[in-house]
Amino acid sequence: MKNKIKITGAIGVIGATLMFMGDMLLYYTPEDLGNFREELVGVLGNVEHNRLMIGGLIGPLAAFLYAIGFYQIYLAIKEEYKTIGKIIFALLSFGIMYGGSFHALFPHLGFMSSLDNQEALGLAEPYSVMLFYMMFFPSLVAYILLTYLIVTKKTSYPIWVVFSSPFVLFWFSGIIELLPQPFLIIIAGGWSNIIFILFFSISTITLLKQNHV
């Protein structure tokens, strides 16, 4: 079991780190931004095309590694609650598949933005939003279920781990978006992946400390 914890944790951290690196390749800029979310497509349009392509290609690979990392969460759930664990694992894996697709779409948005093709962007942006919500809602349900299991001691995690859970850290995103540049684009732009770098790391350390693991 220790080897499974170590392997899934390490792969999860690698997946989250790769996705973060992909984010930075796609839209890192030291320039001042008035509103990160509203100006994102414009930022993409100013990024060199090869950099966009590399950043986009990282998405599906990172998503695959993420899914392996999510298996560690299933391992952390106590035996009598494994059915809920399977639901959490399935929801997270489903969500990250669409997350990888969402990530891989960004170069297309950047190409169209660089050509100032507003008609094509008008068609593509609603589709990108759909991909985002296909990722977001299943993942949010999984985060809520996981938080419930941690708080009610149905996992091998100590209760304090809930403060590093994705559901809790997610709500800090609004505060982080108040950061000045370049911290805004680095931290707010990569927050969803920073959350999982932290969570997979803490999860691995705490699980390895459990005697039965």
C-alpha positions in Angstrom: 0.0 0.0 0.0 2.9 2.4 0.8 4.2 2.0 -2.8 0.7 2.9 -4.2 0.5 5.9 -2.0 4.0 7.1 -3.0 3.5 6.4 -6.7 0.0 7.9 -7.1 1.1 11.0 -5.0 4.2 11.6 -7.0 2.3 11.2 -10.3 -0.4 13.5 -9.1 2.1 16.2 -8.1 3.8 15.8 -11.5 0.5 16.1 -13.3 -0.5 19.2 -11.4 2.9 20.8 -11.9 2.8 20.0 -15.7 -0.6 21.6 -16.0 0.6 24.6 -14.1 3.6 24.9 -16.4 1.3 24.6 -19.4 -0.8 27.5 -18.0 2.3 29.7 -17.8 3.3 28.8 -21.3 -0.1 29.7 -22.6 -0.7 33.0 -20.9 2.1 34.2 -18.6 2.8 37.9 -19.1 4.5 40.5 -16.8 2.3 43.2 -18.3 -0.4 44.9 -16.1 -3.9 43.5 -16.3 -7.1 45.2 -15.4 -9.1 42.0 -15.3 -7.3 38.7 -15.8 -10.4 36.7 -16.9 -11.7 39.4 -19.3 -8.3 40.0 -20.8 -7.2 36.4 -21.1 -8.0 35.9 -24.8 -6.1 39.1 -25.6 -3.1 37.9 -23.7 -3.2 34.6 -25.6 -3.2 36.5 -28.9 0.2 38.1 -28.0 1.9 34.8 -27.1 4.3 33.2 -29.6 2.6 30.4 -31.5 5.1 27.6 -30.7 4.8 28.5 -27.1 1.0 28.2 -27.3 1.3 24.8 -29.0 3.6 23.4 -26.4 1.4 24.7 -23.6 -1.7 23.3 -25.2 -0.2 19.8 -25.8 0.7 19.5 -22.1 -3.0 19.6 -21.1 -4.1 16.1 -22.1 -0.9 14.5 -20.7 -1.2 16.3 -17.4 -4.9 15.3 -17.2 -3.9 11.6 -17.6 -1.4 12.0 -14.8 -3.9 13.8 -12.6 -6.3 10.9 -12.9 -3.7 8.5 -11.6 -3.1 11.0 -8.7 -6.9 11.0 -8.0 -6.7 7.2 -7.3 -4.8 8.1 -4.1 -7.9 9.8 -2.8 -9.8 6.5 -3.4 -7.1 4.6 -1.4 -7.5 7.1 1.5 -11.2 6.4 1.9 -12.1 3.7 4.5 -13.2 0.3 3.2 -16.9 0.7 4.2 -17.2 3.9 2.2 -15.4 2.8 -1.0 -18.6 3.1 -3.0 -18.6 6.9 -2.4 -14.8 6.7 -3.1 -15.5 5.2 -6.5 -18.0 8.0 -7.3 -15.5 10.6 -6.2 -12.8 9.0 -8.4 -15.1 8.8 -11.4 -16.3 12.4 -11.0 -12.7 13.7 -10.7 -11.5 11.7 -13.6 -14.4 12.7 -15.8 -13.8 16.4 -14.9 -10.1 16.3 -15.6 -10.7 14.8 -19.0 -12.7 17.9 -19.9 -10.0 20.0 -18.1 -7.4 18.6 -20.4 -9.6 19.4 -23.4 -10.2 22.9 -22.1 -6.5 23.4 -21.8 -5.8 22.1 -25.3 -8.3 24.5 -26.8 -6.4 27.6 -25.6 -3.9 27.7 -28.5 -6.8 27.9 -31.0 -8.2 30.9 -29.1 -4.7 32.4 -29.2 -4.3 31.9 -32.9 -7.7 33.5 -33.6 -7.0 36.3 -31.2 -3.6 37.0 -32.9 -5.4 37.3 -36.3 -8.1 39.5 -34.7 -10.8 37.1 -36.0 -13.6 38.2 -33.8 -16.2 36.2 -35.7 -14.4 32.9 -35.1 -13.7 33.9 -31.4 -17.4 34.6 -31.0 -18.1 31.0 -32.0 -15.2 29.4 -30.1 -15.5 31.1 -26.7 -19.0 29.7 -25.8 -17.6 26.2 -26.6 -14.6 26.8 -24.4 -17.0 27.9 -21.6 -19.0 24.6 -22.1 -15.8 22.6 -21.7 -15.0 24.5 -18.5 -18.3 23.7 -17.0 -18.1 20.1 -18.0 -14.9 20.1 -15.9 -16.1 22.3 -13.1 -19.4 20.9 -12.0 -18.5 17.1 -11.7 -15.3 18.2 -9.9 -17.1 20.4 -7.5 -19.5 17.6 -6.5 -16.5 15.4 -5.9 -14.8 18.1 -3.8 -17.9 18.4 -1.7 -18.2 14.7 -1.2 -14.5 14.4 -0.3 -14.8 17.3 2.2 -17.8 15.5 3.8 -15.9 12.3 4.2 -12.8 14.0 5.7 -14.9 15.9 8.2 -16.9 12.9 9.3 -13.7 10.8 9.7 -14.5 8.4 6.9 -11.1 8.7 5.4 -7.5 8.0 6.7 -6.9 11.7 6.7 -6.8 13.7 10.0 -9.6 16.3 10.0 -7.2 19.2 9.6 -6.4 18.0 6.1 -9.8 19.5 5.1 -8.1 22.9 5.2 -6.0 21.8 2.3 -8.9 20.2 0.4 -9.7 21.5 -3.1 -13.2 22.6 -1.9 -11.8 24.9 0.8 -8.9 26.3 -1.1 -11.1 27.0 -4.1 -12.8 29.8 -2.3 -9.6 31.7 -1.9 -9.5 32.3 -5.7 -11.4 35.6 -5.3 -8.9 37.0 -2.9 -5.9 35.8 -5.0 -7.3 37.7 -8.0 -6.6 40.9 -6.1 -2.8 40.3 -6.3 -0.6 42.6 -8.3 1.3 41.5 -11.4 3.2 39.3 -12.0 1.8 37.4 -9.0 -1.7 37.7 -10.4 -1.0 35.7 -13.5 1.2 33.2 -11.8 -0.9 32.4 -8.7 -4.4 33.3 -9.8 -3.7 31.9 -13.3 -2.4 28.6 -12.0 -4.5 28.4 -8.8 -6.4 25.3 -9.6 -3.2 23.4 -10.2 -1.4 25.0 -7.2 -4.3 23.6 -5.1 -3.6 20.1 -6.2 0.2 20.4 -5.9 -0.5 21.3 -2.2 -3.2 18.7 -1.7 -1.4 15.7 -3.3 1.8 16.6 -1.3 -0.1 16.9 2.0 -2.2 13.8 1.2 0.9 11.7 0.5 2.7 12.8 3.6 -0.2 12.3 6.0 -1.2 8.9 4.5 2.3 7.6 4.8 2.3 8.5 8.5 -0.8 6.3 9.1 0.3 2.9 10.6 -2.1 0.8 8.5 -0.8 2.4 5.3 
